[in-house]
Amino acid sequence: MLGLIAALVAIAAVRRDPPIATTSQRIAGVAEPGGAAVSLDTTLYLPESTPAPAVLLAHGFGGSKGSVADEARSLARRGYVVLTYSARGFGASGGLIHLDAPDYEIADASRLVDWLAQQSSVELDGPGDPRVGVAGSSYGGALALLLAAYDTRIDVVAADITWNELADALFPQSEQGGATGSGVFKRLWAGYLFAAGGDDGDSGANSGCGRFAPEICDLYQRAAQTGAADAATLALLHASSPASVLSSITAPTLLSQGQRDSLFPLGQADANARGIAANGTPVQVRWRAGGHDGGGSPSLSAIDDWFQTVLVDGKRPATDQAFVFDRSGAGLSAATGRSVAQTIRVTGGYPGIAGAPDAPRHSLALTGAAQTINAPAGGAPAAVTSVPALGGLLDAAGLLGGQTAALTDPPGQVADFVSAPLSASVLVVGSAQIQLTVTSLTTTSATLFVGLHDVSPDGGDSLPAGLVSPVLLTGLQPGVPRDVTIELPGIVTQFASGDRLRVSVATTDLGYTLPSAPAQYTIQLQGNGELSVPTLSGETLRSGSPRVWLLAGLAAVALAVLVAWLAPIALARRGRRLGPRTVADDSPDGDADHGNEVPLIVQDLVKEYRSGYRAVDGVSFRVERGQVVGLLGPNGAGKTTVLRMVMGLIRPTSGRILVFGQVIVPGAPVLSRLGAFVEGAGFLPHLSGRDNLRLFWAATGLASPEADVETALEIAGLGASVDRKVKTYSQGMRQRLAIAQAMLGLPEVLVLDEPTNGLDPPQIAEMRSVLRRYAATGRTVIVSSHLLSEVEQTCSHVVVMHRGRIVSAGAVEDIAGAGSTQLAVADPAKAMAALTAAGITATEVPARRALEEVFLQLIGGDDDQRS
């Protein structure tokens, strides 16, 4: 067996994609204003078969052609000729940075299209007209949109995390109806981007401007000194903005925008989508996880699908494209605050374009009296919401996205308006609106920052994506109130049942230019004080191969490697032959539609072995979406046996299990929606933790990006140890790696058997938070434990088992509260005797907690004891 394993792993290790042929060349760009020649450093990637459609791939600000080399190879393997290049002013290309100016960067890109038209490897639509798409992120994304407007040879576009109107991005104004570029200067981001322009070391006329063209350097210097955009600045920024030419874009366009992006927030993509769709041009919009503040990358498979339709199939996409967004739930890792995403598709189309209705809105009542807040002299101390380039690091350190009130709410600077606890979870998709009345007490202007917070029942306060809406009000009269309507940041956030929504109005934010003079303002709600929030629902996009991980040793790993090669074909054939069984097939109560939505229904479950031992005896319970359900009982109660039947690993003697309405049998397709960790971990000891996770995911035959391995590793919390061989791990480290493995692909139902075994107290506390946040996104978590205190702190509901039967079931507060009260009042002497037998003294823990710890021992006795 060990020899077989070694051979299989060796085969998997050497399985590589074939190399891609590349050629590098320099192509002439447009000369600088003084006549200096400019050459562009380019690389051409060739697919296996040519001629083929071409893709011009542009990089982000501060990058070069090397920044997109991996994406270029991937697209070439998908059959495209790909041309990458370093934009003027970057990398080894010549020239200066003109900020995607039509006469320079866009004209350069048109010359690259000319060059592609001359290559025999590129398909042509006509003489001098290559079949070509253009793609890019951020700086490259804006170039893609602008090039499509100025060069009609562009057949299709994919633009990621980019801007619509650069003046609005750098001088945002969130007052409804505010003029373009009339808001608060985003000084930290502007400074960071200016620094990314580099410094060529020239001591001449361009000294201090790096590789920026003089007009761009002057623009930044003026804005940095004044904090405002003058007419010349607005004109120059507008010329470099897709907003100036959206009516000329006829190429089908894929727009993806990051949800964690304080530079180019979701509203920028919204404006691009509406402007392009107004021409009748097909537009698909995707709101993805990450962004300039949170990493992530555009979906290459989505780009390939979009380009395939136009460049390969020769078709024009329909105008009623589905809207796709990632739902992160504001983070799953208590240690990092990083969000993990589930992809949702709204088939009706992007709200408000191509005939699709606007997103429905719900009103939430807010409370809070009029409040006077102070703007400190010099703007210090300032609130901290997002920090360019450092946002991800602060987030990883737990300083952003989690318990944030200490950073976002400097004392005396913030007015608060709070909703009642939510009676049901609310998924906010888009920009909420609030109407406020602002009265300046001392000045004729007001600089404010409005945010929407998620406040959990335990007092935890998070600012989704670290985003706020800047507002600059001018022309105020001291003592005279002004009514304003504020557009809050566009977000995709699941607010859990029991949470409260808090609107904060602050006078400072570290990322923006702030007034130097002190000021005071009174802030109050208008009218009924309602917050209008947009909501959407849609179809969850899921993987199609089972990923129920049974960590059962080296033999199972060998089988998993074989599955990586054979399972996709076998599963496809079996799925077509058998199809899933649902509640509708044989439901006695006819509740088929509702049953199809329920994550888990267990009905009269029995497991009896040949020896006559009945491990599970007539167990029935139901698990709803968003619940964290604990199976509670002493060792031998039947918990693990139930979980193994839920996962289809063993068959019940009688009864049945329904997962999303489908009857569970070994190999049932619906098991693809379930992830699990049961019993001991069985990793390959000579591989690292990271490689073990990758190997297990390869066994599904699914694409690597869908695994979200990095998120799983963050949840594992192994740090640098994740790259050590597993044979060096402690038991606790193996346990954490196993739990991360169960979360690969972010399954809708997560099943964990004794997940805190081997973890130290801080890790246990982190795991509790992870599971609760996981469920808050609409997923379901089922855990087993033998400790009542652990279940009480982790779970929303509990099923208590003993000797194969259910003793009690219900909400945790009902079960735990009833148990402790009865024990304390009915027979405290018997309870303390059992406590002593368990080796726990009353001085070690609070009395109530001590009584709860012996609950399970007492239910093992006769009926009198249980009562």
C-alpha positions in Angstrom: 0.0 0.0 0.0 2.8 2.5 0.8 4.4 1.7 -2.5 1.1 2.4 -4.3 0.7 5.7 -2.4 4.2 6.8 -3.3 3.6 6.0 -6.9 0.3 7.8 -7.1 1.6 10.9 -5.4 4.6 10.9 -7.7 2.2 10.7 -10.7 0.2 13.6 -9.3 3.3 15.6 -8.6 4.6 15.3 -12.2 1.2 16.0 -13.8 1.8 19.5 -15.3 0.3 21.6 -18.0 2.5 21.8 -21.1 4.7 24.9 -21.4 3.5 27.9 -23.4 5.6 29.3 -26.2 6.4 33.0 -25.7 8.2 35.7 -27.6 9.3 39.1 -26.2 9.5 42.2 -28.4 9.4 46.0 -28.2 6.7 47.8 -30.0 6.6 51.5 -30.7 4.2 53.6 -28.7 3.1 57.2 -29.2 5.8 59.8 -28.8 5.9 62.1 -25.7 4.8 65.7 -26.2 8.4 66.8 -26.7 8.9 64.2 -29.5 10.8 61.6 -27.4 10.2 58.1 -28.8 8.5 55.5 -26.6 8.8 51.8 -26.9 6.7 49.3 -25.1 8.0 46.1 -23.6 5.7 43.2 -24.6 5.4 39.4 -24.5 3.3 37.3 -26.8 1.9 34.0 -25.4 0.9 31.4 -28.0 -1.7 28.6 -27.6 -1.2 25.1 -28.8 -3.2 25.7 -32.0 -3.2 28.9 -34.1 -4.5 31.0 -35.7 -6.7 31.9 -32.7 -8.5 34.9 -31.2 -6.3 37.3 -29.3 -6.5 38.9 -25.8 -4.7 42.2 -25.0 -4.0 41.9 -21.2 -3.3 45.1 -19.3 -1.8 45.4 -15.8 -2.7 47.4 -12.7 -1.1 50.7 -11.5 2.5 50.2 -10.4 2.7 46.8 -12.1 4.2 45.6 -15.3 3.7 42.8 -17.9 5.2 40.4 -15.4 2.3 41.1 -13.0 -0.1 39.3 -15.4 2.1 36.6 -16.6 0.3 33.8 -14.8 -3.1 35.0 -16.1 -1.6 35.2 -19.7 -0.4 31.6 -19.5 -3.8 30.4 -18.2 -5.6 32.2 -21.1 -3.2 30.8 -23.6 -3.8 27.3 -22.4 -7.5 28.0 -22.9 -6.8 28.7 -26.6 -6.1 32.5 -26.9 -3.1 34.4 -28.3 -2.3 36.7 -25.4 -0.3 39.9 -25.6 0.9 41.4 -22.3 2.9 44.7 -22.0 4.2 47.2 -19.6 2.3 50.4 -19.9 4.2 53.6 -20.6 6.0 54.8 -17.5 6.1 51.3 -15.9 8.5 48.4 -16.0 10.9 48.4 -18.9 8.7 50.5 -21.2 9.6 54.1 -22.0 7.6 57.2 -21.6 5.8 58.9 -18.8 2.5 58.2 -17.0 -0.4 60.2 -18.4 -3.0 58.3 -16.3 -4.8 56.4 -19.1 -5.0 59.5 -21.3 -6.7 58.9 -24.7 -3.8 60.5 -26.5 -1.1 58.4 -24.9 -2.0 55.1 -23.0 -5.1 54.5 -25.1 -3.4 55.3 -28.3 -0.5 53.0 -27.3 -3.0 50.1 -26.9 -4.5 50.8 -30.3 -1.0 50.4 -31.8 -0.7 47.1 -30.0 -4.0 46.0 -31.7 -2.4 47.1 -35.0 0.5 44.8 -34.2 -1.7 41.9 -33.4 -3.5 42.3 -36.8 -0.2 41.7 -38.5 0.5 38.3 -36.7 -0.2 35.1 -38.6 -1.1 33.5 -35.2 -4.1 35.8 -34.8 -7.6 35.3 -36.3 -8.9 38.3 -38.3 -12.4 39.7 -38.7 -11.1 41.7 -41.7 -8.0 43.4 -43.1 -6.3 45.1 -40.2 -9.0 44.0 -37.8 -8.0 41.2 -35.4 -10.5 39.2 -33.5 -9.5 40.5 -30.1 -10.7 41.1 -26.6 -9.1 43.3 -23.9 -9.0 42.6 -20.2 -7.4 44.3 -17.2 -7.8 45.2 -13.5 -7.8 48.6 -11.9 -5.6 50.8 -14.1 -5.8 48.1 -16.8 -9.6 47.8 -16.4 -10.1 51.5 -17.1 -7.8 51.2 -20.1 -9.9 48.2 -21.4 -13.1 50.3 -21.2 -11.5 53.4 -22.8 -9.9 51.4 -25.6 -13.3 49.7 -26.4 -14.8 53.2 -26.8 -12.0 54.6 -28.9 -11.2 51.6 -31.1 -14.1 49.8 -32.7 -12.0 46.7 -33.5 -12.3 45.6 -29.8 -14.8 42.7 -29.9 -15.3 42.1 -26.1 -14.2 43.6 -22.8 -13.5 42.3 -19.3 -12.8 45.1 -16.7 -12.1 44.4 -13.1 -12.0 46.7 -10.0 -11.8 49.9 -11.9 -13.2 53.4 -12.0 -16.1 55.1 -13.8 -15.3 58.7 -12.9 -11.9 59.3 -11.5 -12.8 62.6 -9.9 -15.6 60.9 -7.9 -13.2 58.1 -6.9 -10.6 60.5 -5.5 -13.0 63.3 -4.3 -16.0 61.2 -3.3 -19.3 63.0 -2.4 -22.0 60.8 -0.8 -24.7 63.3 -0.5 -27.4 62.4 -3.0 -27.3 64.8 -5.9 -23.8 66.1 -5.1 -21.7 67.4 -7.9 -18.9 65.3 -9.5 -15.6 65.7 -7.6 -17.1 67.9 -5.0 -16.4 65.7 -2.0 -13.5 64.9 0.4 -10.0 64.3 -1.0 -8.9 60.7 -0.6 -5.4 61.8 0.4 -3.9 58.5 1.6 -4.9 56.6 -1.5 -3.8 59.5 -3.8 -0.4 59.6 -2.0 0.0 55.9 -2.2 -0.7 55.9 -6.0 1.6 58.8 -6.5 4.4 56.9 -4.7 3.7 53.9 -6.9 4.7 56.0 -9.9 8.3 55.6 -8.7 11.2 58.0 -9.1 13.6 57.7 -12.0 16.3 59.6 -10.1 16.3 62.5 -12.6 17.3 65.7 -11.0 16.0 67.8 -13.9 12.7 69.4 -14.5 10.7 66.3 -13.7 12.5 65.8 -10.3 10.2 64.8 -7.6 7.5 63.6 -10.0 8.9 60.1 -10.7 7.7 58.9 -14.0 4.5 61.0 -14.0 3.9 63.4 -16.8 4.2 67.0 -15.6 0.5 67.7 -15.9 -0.3 64.7 -13.7 2.3 65.6 -11.2 1.0 69.2 -11.0 -2.6 67.8 -10.5 -1.5 65.8 -7.5 0.5 68.6 -5.9 -2.4 71.0 -6.1 -4.9 68.5 -4.6 -2.5 67.5 -1.8 -2.1 71.1 -0.8 -5.7 72.3 -1.1 -7.7 69.1 -0.6 -10.0 70.1 -3.4 -10.3 69.6 -7.2 -10.1 72.7 -9.3 -11.5 72.9 -12.8 -8.3 71.8 -14.5 -8.1 68.8 -12.3 -11.7 67.8 -13.0 -11.2 68.1 -16.7 -8.1 66.0 -16.8 -9.5 63.3 -14.6 -12.7 63.2 -16.6 -10.8 62.7 -19.9 -9.1 59.6 -18.3 -12.5 58.2 -17.1 -14.8 55.7 -18.8 -17.7 57.9 -17.8 -16.6 60.3 -20.6 -17.1 57.7 -23.3 -19.5 55.0 -22.1 -22.0 55.9 -24.9 -19.4 54.8 -27.4 -18.9 51.3 -26.0 -20.6 48.6 -28.1 -18.4 45.6 -27.3 -20.0 43.2 -24.8 -18.6 44.0 -21.4 -17.9 42.0 -18.3 -17.6 44.2 -15.2 -16.3 42.7 -11.9 -15.8 44.9 -8.9 -14.4 44.1 -5.4 -16.5 44.4 -2.3 -13.6 45.3 -0.2 -12.4 48.3 -2.1 -12.1 51.8 -0.6 -10.4 53.1 -3.8 -13.0 52.1 -6.4 -16.1 50.9 -4.5 -19.1 49.1 -6.0 -20.8 52.3 -7.0 -18.1 52.8 -9.7 -19.0 49.5 -11.4 -22.7 50.3 -11.0 -22.3 53.6 -12.9 -20.3 51.8 -15.7 -22.9 49.1 -16.0 -25.8 51.6 -16.3 -23.9 53.8 -18.8 -22.9 50.9 -21.1 -26.3 49.1 -20.9 -28.0 52.4 -22.0 -26.5 51.8 -25.4 -28.2 48.3 -25.6 -24.7 46.8 -25.1 -24.7 43.4 -23.3 -23.2 43.8 -19.8 -22.6 41.2 -17.1 -21.9 42.5 -13.6 -20.1 40.5 -10.9 -19.4 41.8 -7.4 -16.5 39.6 -6.2 -14.8 39.2 -2.8 -11.7 41.2 -2.2 -10.6 44.4 -4.1 -7.9 46.9 -3.6 -8.2 46.5 0.2 -8.8 42.8 0.4 -6.9 41.0 -2.4 -8.6 38.3 -4.5 -8.6 38.2 -8.2 -11.1 38.2 -11.1 -12.5 34.8 -12.2 -10.5 33.6 -15.2 -13.3 31.0 -15.9 -15.8 33.8 -16.0 -13.6 35.8 -18.4 -13.0 32.8 -20.5 -16.8 32.0 -20.7 -17.5 35.7 -21.7 -14.7 35.8 -24.3 -15.6 32.3 -25.6 -19.1 33.4 -26.5 -17.9 36.3 -28.6 -14.4 35.4 -29.8 -14.8 31.6 -30.4 -18.5 31.0 -30.9 -19.0 34.3 -32.8 -22.2 35.1 -30.8 -23.4 38.3 -29.1 -24.4 37.7 -25.5 -28.0 38.5 -24.5 -28.6 41.8 -22.9 -30.4 40.3 -19.9 -27.3 38.9 -18.2 -27.5 37.4 -14.8 -26.0 39.4 -11.9 -23.5 37.5 -9.9 -22.2 38.4 -6.4 -20.1 36.8 -3.7 -21.7 36.7 -0.2 -19.0 36.9 2.5 -21.0 37.4 5.7 -18.4 39.9 7.0 -15.8 37.2 7.7 -15.5 33.8 9.2 -12.1 33.9 10.9 -12.1 35.5 14.3 -8.4 35.8 14.1 -8.2 37.6 10.8 -11.7 39.0 10.1 -11.3 37.8 6.5 -14.5 37.1 4.6 -15.0 33.9 2.7 -17.5 33.9 -0.1 -20.4 32.0 -1.5 -21.3 32.9 -5.1 -25.0 33.9 -5.8 -26.5 34.4 -9.2 -29.6 36.6 -9.7 -31.1 35.4 -13.0 -33.4 38.4 -13.4 -30.4 40.5 -14.3 -28.5 43.4 -12.7 -31.0 45.6 -10.9 -32.1 48.6 -12.9 -30.6 47.7 -16.3 -31.8 45.8 -19.4 -35.4 45.8 -18.1 -34.5 44.2 -14.7 -36.3 45.8 -11.7 -34.5 47.7 -9.1 -33.4 45.8 -6.0 -36.2 45.6 -3.5 -35.7 47.8 -0.4 -36.7 47.3 3.2 -37.0 50.0 5.8 -35.5 49.5 9.3 -36.4 51.9 12.1 -33.5 53.6 13.9 -33.5 55.2 17.3 -31.2 57.9 18.7 -31.7 61.5 19.8 -30.0 64.5 18.3 -26.3 64.4 19.1 -23.6 67.0 19.1 -20.2 65.8 17.8 -16.8 67.5 17.7 -14.3 67.8 14.8 -10.9 68.1 16.5 -8.3 70.8 15.5 -6.0 69.3 12.8 -8.3 66.3 12.5 -6.4 64.3 15.1 -7.0 61.8 16.5 -8.8 60.4 13.5 -10.9 57.3 13.0 -9.3 54.4 11.1 -11.5 52.5 8.7 -9.2 51.4 5.8 -5.6 52.0 5.0 -4.2 51.7 1.5 -1.9 48.7 1.0 -2.0 48.0 4.8 -5.7 47.2 5.0 -5.1 43.5 4.5 -2.3 43.4 7.1 -4.4 45.3 9.7 -7.3 43.0 8.9 -5.1 39.9 9.4 -4.0 41.3 12.7 -7.6 41.6 13.8 -7.5 45.4 13.8 -10.1 45.8 11.1 -13.3 44.1 10.2 -14.0 42.6 13.6 -14.1 44.5 17.0 -13.6 47.8 15.3 -15.4 50.4 17.5 -12.1 51.5 19.2 -10.7 52.4 15.8 -13.8 53.8 14.0 -15.4 55.7 16.9 -13.0 58.2 18.5 -14.6 59.6 21.7 -16.8 62.7 21.1 -16.5 62.5 17.3 -19.3 60.1 16.5 -23.1 60.1 16.5 -24.9 56.8 16.6 -28.3 55.6 15.4 -29.2 52.0 16.1 -31.9 49.5 15.0 -33.7 47.0 17.2 -32.3 43.4 17.1 -33.2 41.8 13.8 -36.0 39.2 14.0 -34.5 37.4 10.9 -31.3 37.6 9.1 -31.0 40.3 6.4 -28.7 40.2 3.3 -27.9 43.7 2.3 -26.8 43.9 -1.4 -26.0 47.4 -2.5 -26.1 50.9 -1.0 -28.4 51.7 1.9 -29.8 55.2 2.3 -30.5 57.4 5.3 -31.9 60.9 5.7 -30.2 63.1 8.3 -30.4 66.7 9.5 -27.1 68.4 10.0 -26.6 71.6 11.8 -23.2 73.3 12.0 -22.8 75.2 15.2 -19.5 77.0 14.3 -18.6 76.8 10.6 -20.0 77.2 7.1 -19.0 73.6 6.0 -19.1 70.1 7.4 -16.9 67.1 6.7 -18.5 63.9 7.8 -18.1 60.1 7.3 -21.1 57.8 7.5 -20.8 54.1 8.1 -23.1 51.1 8.5 -22.0 48.7 11.3 -23.0 45.2 12.3 -23.5 44.9 16.1 -23.7 41.3 17.4 -25.6 40.3 20.5 -22.4 40.0 22.5 -21.5 43.6 21.7 -19.1 42.9 18.9 -19.0 45.8 16.4 -17.8 45.4 12.8 -17.7 47.8 9.8 -18.4 45.7 6.7 -15.4 46.0 4.3 -14.1 48.9 6.3 -16.0 51.3 4.1 -17.5 54.7 5.0 -19.3 57.4 2.9 -17.6 60.8 2.9 -19.8 63.8 2.8 -18.7 67.5 2.3 -21.4 70.0 3.0 -20.7 73.6 2.0 -22.7 76.8 2.2 -24.0 76.1 5.7 -25.2 78.8 8.1 -24.3 78.2 11.7 -27.4 77.2 13.7 -29.5 76.5 10.6 -30.2 72.8 9.9 -29.8 71.2 6.5 -31.6 68.0 5.5 -29.4 65.6 3.5 -29.9 62.1 2.0 -26.8 60.0 2.3 -25.8 57.0 0.1 -24.0 54.6 2.3 -21.2 52.4 0.9 -22.2 49.6 -1.4 -21.8 46.3 0.4 -22.8 42.6 0.4 -23.3 41.6 4.0 -25.4 39.1 5.8 -26.7 40.7 9.1 -27.6 37.7 11.3 -30.8 37.4 13.3 -30.4 39.1 16.7 -27.8 41.6 15.3 -28.4 45.3 15.2 -27.5 47.8 12.5 -25.7 50.9 13.6 -25.3 54.0 11.5 -22.3 56.1 12.6 -21.7 59.7 11.7 -18.0 60.6 12.4 -16.1 63.8 11.9 -12.7 62.3 11.0 -11.2 59.5 9.0 -7.5 58.9 8.6 -7.7 58.3 4.8 -9.0 61.7 3.9 -8.1 65.4 4.0 -9.7 66.9 7.1 -10.3 70.5 8.1 -7.6 72.1 10.3 -10.1 74.2 12.4 -12.1 72.6 15.1 -15.9 72.5 14.6 -19.1 71.2 16.2 -22.2 69.7 14.5 -25.5 68.4 15.7 -26.7 65.3 13.9 -30.3 63.9 14.1 -32.6 61.6 12.1 -35.1 63.0 9.7 -38.8 62.1 10.0 -39.4 58.5 11.2 -35.7 57.8 11.3 -35.7 54.9 8.8 -32.8 53.2 7.1 -33.5 51.9 3.6 -31.6 48.8 2.7 -31.5 47.0 -0.6 -31.8 43.2 -0.6 -31.5 40.5 -3.2 -31.8 36.7 -3.4 -30.7 34.3 -6.0 -29.4 30.8 -6.9 -26.3 29.6 -5.0 -23.7 28.4 -7.5 -22.3 25.1 -6.2 -19.7 22.6 -7.1 -20.8 19.3 -8.5 -18.5 16.7 -7.0 -18.8 15.2 -3.6 -16.3 16.4 -1.0 -17.2 14.6 2.2 -13.8 14.1 3.7 -13.4 10.9 5.7 -10.0 11.3 7.3 -9.5 7.6 7.7 -5.8 6.9 7.0 -3.4 6.4 4.2 -5.6 3.9 2.3 -8.2 6.6 1.9 -5.7 9.0 0.6 -4.6 6.6 -2.0 -8.2 6.2 -3.1 -8.6 10.0 -3.1 -5.7 10.3 -5.6 -7.4 7.7 -7.9 -10.7 9.6 -7.6 -8.9 12.8 -8.8 -8.4 11.0 -12.2 -11.6 8.9 -12.4 -14.4 10.5 -10.3 -15.5 13.3 -12.7 -16.4 10.7 -15.4 -17.9 8.2 -13.0 -20.0 10.7 -11.1 -21.3 12.2 -14.3 -22.4 8.8 -15.6 -23.9 7.8 -12.3 -25.8 11.1 -12.0 -27.3 10.7 -15.4 -28.3 7.1 -14.7 -29.7 7.4 -11.2 -30.6 11.0 -10.5 -31.3 12.3 -7.0 -34.1 11.1 -4.8 -36.0 13.9 -3.3 -38.8 14.3 -0.7 -41.2 14.6 -3.6 -40.5 11.0 -4.5 -41.9 9.4 -1.4 -42.8 12.1 1.1 -45.6 11.0 3.4 -46.7 14.5 4.1 -46.3 16.0 0.7 -44.1 18.8 2.0 -41.8 18.5 -0.9 -41.1 22.1 -1.7 -40.3 23.1 1.9 -38.3 19.9 2.4 -36.1 20.7 -0.5 -35.0 23.9 1.3 -34.2 22.2 4.7 -30.5 21.4 5.1 -31.1 18.2 7.2 -34.1 16.1 8.2 -33.5 12.9 10.2 -36.5 10.6 10.4 -36.8 7.6 12.8 -33.2 6.7 12.3 -32.1 3.3 13.6 -28.7 1.6 13.3 -28.4 -2.0 14.6 -25.3 -4.1 14.1 -25.3 -7.9 13.5 -24.4 -8.5 17.1 -27.8 -7.0 18.1 -26.2 -3.8 19.5 -28.4 -0.9 18.6 -26.2 2.2 18.4 -29.0 4.5 17.3 -32.6 4.0 18.2 -35.4 6.0 16.6 -33.6 9.3 16.3 -35.5 12.2 14.6 -34.6 15.9 14.4 -34.5 18.7 11.9 -31.8 21.3 11.2 -32.6 24.7 9.5 -30.4 27.1 7.6 -28.3 29.4 9.7 -28.3 27.2 12.8 -25.3 25.8 14.7 -26.7 22.5 16.1 -24.9 20.5 18.7 -25.2 16.7 19.1 -24.6 16.5 22.8 -24.0 13.3 24.8 -21.4 11.2 26.6 -19.1 8.8 24.7 -21.1 5.9 23.3 -24.3 8.0 23.0 -24.5 7.4 19.2 -23.4 10.9 18.1 -20.7 9.8 15.7 -22.8 7.0 14.2 -25.5 9.5 13.4 -23.0 11.8 11.7 -21.5 8.9 9.7 -25.0 8.0 8.4 -25.7 11.7 7.6 -22.6 11.7 5.4 -23.6 8.5 3.7 -20.6 6.6 5.0 -22.8 3.8 6.6 -26.4 2.8 5.8 -29.1 3.0 8.5 -30.9 -0.1 9.4 -34.2 1.8 9.1 -35.4 5.4 8.8 -34.0 8.0 6.4 -31.9 11.1 6.2 -32.8 14.0 3.8 -30.2 16.6 2.9 -31.9 19.5 1.0 -34.7 17.1 0.2 -32.6 14.3 -1.3 -32.4 10.9 0.4 -28.9 10.1 1.6 -27.3 6.9 0.4 -23.6 6.3 -0.1 -22.4 8.4 -3.1 -25.5 10.6 -3.2 -24.8 13.7 -5.5 -26.2 16.0 -2.8 -23.2 15.2 -0.6 -21.3 17.7 -2.8 -23.1 20.4 -0.6 -21.7 18.9 2.6 -18.3 19.1 4.2 -17.2 17.0 7.2 -14.6 16.0 9.7 -15.2 12.7 11.5 -12.8 10.8 13.7 -9.0 11.0 13.4 -7.0 12.8 10.8 -5.2 10.7 8.2 -2.8 13.0 6.4 0.3 12.0 4.4 3.0 12.6 6.9 5.8 13.4 4.4 3.8 16.3 2.8 3.2 19.7 4.3 -0.2 20.8 5.6 -0.7 23.0 2.6 0.1 20.2 0.2 -2.2 17.8 2.0 -5.1 20.2 1.5 -4.3 20.7 -2.1 -4.1 17.0 -2.7 -7.4 16.3 -1.1 -9.1 19.0 -3.2 -7.5 17.6 -6.3 -9.5 14.4 -5.6 -12.7 16.2 -6.5 -11.6 17.1 -10.0 -12.7 20.7 -9.4 -10.7 23.8 -10.2 -8.2 24.9 -7.7 -9.5 28.4 -7.1 -12.9 27.0 -5.9 -11.1 25.4 -2.9 -10.2 28.7 -1.3 -7.2 27.0 0.2 -5.8 30.2 1.6 -8.9 31.0 3.5 -9.0 27.4 4.9 -5.4 27.9 6.1 -6.2 31.2 7.8 -9.0 29.4 9.7 -6.5 26.6 10.6 -4.3 29.3 12.2 -1.1 27.2 11.7 1.0 30.2 10.6 4.3 29.2 9.1 3.8 25.6 10.3 1.4 25.0 7.4 4.5 24.5 5.2 6.1 22.0 7.6 5.7 18.3 7.1 2.6 16.9 8.9 4.7 14.3 10.7 6.1 17.1 12.8 2.6 18.3 13.9 1.2 18.0 17.4 -2.3 16.5 17.9 -3.8 20.0 18.2 -2.2 21.1 14.9 -3.5 18.0 13.1 -7.0 18.8 14.4 -6.9 22.3 13.2 -5.7 21.2 9.8 -8.5 18.6 9.6 -11.1 21.3 10.4 -9.7 23.5 7.7 -9.9 20.6 5.2 -13.6 20.2 6.0 -14.1 23.8 5.1 -12.5 23.5 1.7 -14.9 24.9 -0.9 -17.1 26.5 1.8 -19.8 23.8 1.8 -23.4 24.6 2.7 -23.6 22.1 5.5 -20.5 21.6 7.7 -20.4 18.5 10.0 -17.7 18.3 12.7 -17.2 15.5 15.2 -15.7 16.8 18.4 -14.0 19.8 16.6 -12.3 21.2 19.7 -10.4 18.1 20.7 -6.8 18.9 20.9 -7.2 22.7 20.8 -6.1 25.0 23.6 -8.5 27.5 25.2 -7.7 30.5 22.8 -8.1 28.2 19.8 -11.4 26.8 21.2 -12.7 30.4 21.6 -11.6 31.2 18.0 -13.3 28.0 16.7 -16.6 29.0 18.4 -16.6 32.4 16.6 -15.7 30.7 13.3 -18.7 28.4 13.5 -21.1 31.1 14.5 -20.0 33.4 11.7 -20.1 30.5 9.2 -23.8 29.8 10.1 -24.6 33.6 9.9 -23.9 33.5 6.2 -26.9 31.2 5.7 -24.9 28.0 6.0 -25.5 25.3 8.5 -23.1 23.8 11.1 -23.6 20.5 13.0 -21.1 19.6 15.7 -20.9 16.9 18.2 -19.6 17.3 21.8 -19.7 15.7 25.2 -19.5 19.0 27.0 -22.6 21.0 27.7 -20.7 24.2 28.4 -19.0 24.0 25.0 -22.3 23.4 23.2 -23.9 26.3 25.2 -21.2 28.7 24.1 -21.0 27.6 20.5 -24.5 26.4 19.3 -27.9 27.9 18.8 -29.7 24.5 19.1 -28.9 21.2 20.8 -29.9 17.6 20.4 -29.1 15.7 23.6 -28.4 11.9 23.1 -27.9 9.1 25.5 -27.6 5.4 24.7 -28.7 5.9 21.1 -31.8 7.9 21.8 -32.7 11.6 22.0 -33.2 12.7 25.6 -34.1 16.3 24.8 -33.9 18.8 21.9 -34.4 22.5 21.4 -32.8 25.9 21.7 -29.7 25.9 23.8 -31.0 28.5 26.3 -34.1 26.4 26.9 -32.2 23.1 27.4 -29.3 24.5 29.4 -31.5 26.8 31.4 -34.0 24.1 32.3 -31.3 21.6 33.2 -29.5 23.9 35.6 -32.6 25.2 37.3 -34.1 21.7 37.9 -30.8 20.3 39.2 -30.2 23.3 41.5 -33.7 23.4 43.0 -34.9 19.7 42.9 -31.9 18.0 44.4 -28.7 20.0 44.9 -27.2 17.4 47.2 -27.4 14.8 44.4 -26.1 17.2 41.9 -23.0 18.1 44.1 -22.4 14.4 44.7 -22.3 13.8 40.9 -20.0 16.8 40.6 -17.6 15.4 43.2 -17.6 12.1 41.3 -16.7 13.9 38.2 -13.6 15.3 40.0 -14.8 18.9 39.9 -14.9 21.1 43.0 -17.3 23.9 43.5 -14.5 26.4 43.9 -13.1 25.7 40.5 -16.1 27.0 38.5 -19.2 29.1 39.2 -22.0 27.1 40.8 -24.3 27.2 37.8 -21.6 26.1 35.4 -20.6 23.3 37.7 -24.2 22.0 37.8 -24.4 22.1 34.1 -21.3 20.1 33.7 -22.9 17.1 35.5 -26.1 17.2 33.6 -25.0 14.5 31.2 -24.0 12.2 34.1 -27.3 12.6 35.7 -29.3 11.7 32.6 -27.5 8.4 32.6 -29.3 7.3 35.7 -32.9 6.2 36.3 -36.1 8.2 35.5 -36.1 9.8 39.0 -32.6 11.2 38.4 -33.4 12.5 35.0 -36.5 14.3 36.2 
